[in-house]
Amino acid sequence: MIRVVRAEIQAVTAEGILRSVFADLTADTPGSRDLELRAGSEVTDRLQAMGGLPVGAAIITPGGEVDAAFMIHVVLQSPDEAVHIEGLRSALVNGLRRAQEWSLETLAMPPLGVGAGNLEMEQSASVMVSVIMEHFQRYTYPQEVIITVASEYEEDVFHHAVEAGRRQASAREN
């Protein structure tokens, strides 16, 4: 199930939180940076020890001081590669696979790859919802994905994307 809620990601109860990062595993958005700071040095030290990863990669760490057992870090951009739809798709597929591997029942995430110079909110929502729904058809975990949004506009965009995804899935079944 996909649930869209207008809330800070830290206010949502979930076993895992998925956040986006640069290829060097540093935060790529203010929200991602806030999560990193809240998680504390245990998470930051682990990420720094790993070095860098290519766009589309995903790794899992303990949640540190955030109220989630785990954090999944997905690489959306590098110095040579800006945010793009296929990078978002690959990163989210791999992030959801980490949740499956660790049997995380609930996973919270913000809209990914959006902001100045990145994807439009509608593009992000369309890609994210289609990847999540495809994942649900193949795997058991996570059983619920909570997309946290900051505004009524974002909430509407993601609700529309979820409804469109459900209609497409229903049409394929018939």
Disulfide bonds with the S-S distance in Angstrom:
none
